[in-house]
């Protein structure tokens, strides 16, 4: 499964079907379903997790760089190397 790129149009299908707007979108790391966040009217990303037990969603918001694990209630963030540990070019 590949995370969608910023070039592709994203939408919460369930909200579109109801004529609703959403706040932010979440991408299911198990199957690729795109649903709206809990702050949105539909809360479809969580509803998808509840129906399927798929554990992890990734934020599709440009200003967010994290994932959420529903069963463990944990934010997942990319590890970064401390500046001193990065290889230096030259």
Residue pairs with C-beta under 8 A, 6 or more apart in sequence:
1 29
1 30
1 31
1 32
3 27
3 58
4 10
4 27
4 32
4 34
4 60
6 62
10 25
10 34
10 60
11 25
11 34
12 20
12 22
12 25
12 34
12 35
12 36
12 40
12 42
12 44
12 45
13 34
14 35
14 36
14 42
14 44
14 47
15 21
15 22
15 36
15 40
15 41
15 42
15 44
18 42
20 40
20 41
20 42
21 40
21 41
22 36
22 37
22 40
22 41
22 42
22 44
23 36
23 37
23 39
23 40
24 36
24 37
24 39
24 40
24 59
24 60
24 61
24 64
25 34
25 35
25 36
25 37
25 45
25 59
25 60
25 61
26 34
26 35
26 36
26 37
26 45
26 57
26 58
26 59
26 60
26 68
27 33
27 34
27 57
27 58
27 59
27 60
28 34
28 35
28 45
28 48
28 49
28 52
28 54
28 56
28 57
29 54
29 55
29 56
29 57
29 58
29 67
30 52
30 54
30 55
30 56
31 52
31 54
33 45
33 48
33 52
33 54
34 60
35 42
35 44
35 45
35 46
35 47
35 48
35 57
36 42
36 43
36 44
36 45
37 43
37 45
37 59
38 45
38 46
45 57
46 70
48 54
49 55
49 57
49 70
55 69
55 70
55 71
55 72
56 67
56 68
56 69
56 70
56 76
57 67
57 68
57 70
58 66
58 67
59 65
59 66
59 67
59 68
65 77
65 78
66 75
66 76
66 77
67 75
67 76
67 77
68 74
68 75
68 76
69 75
69 76
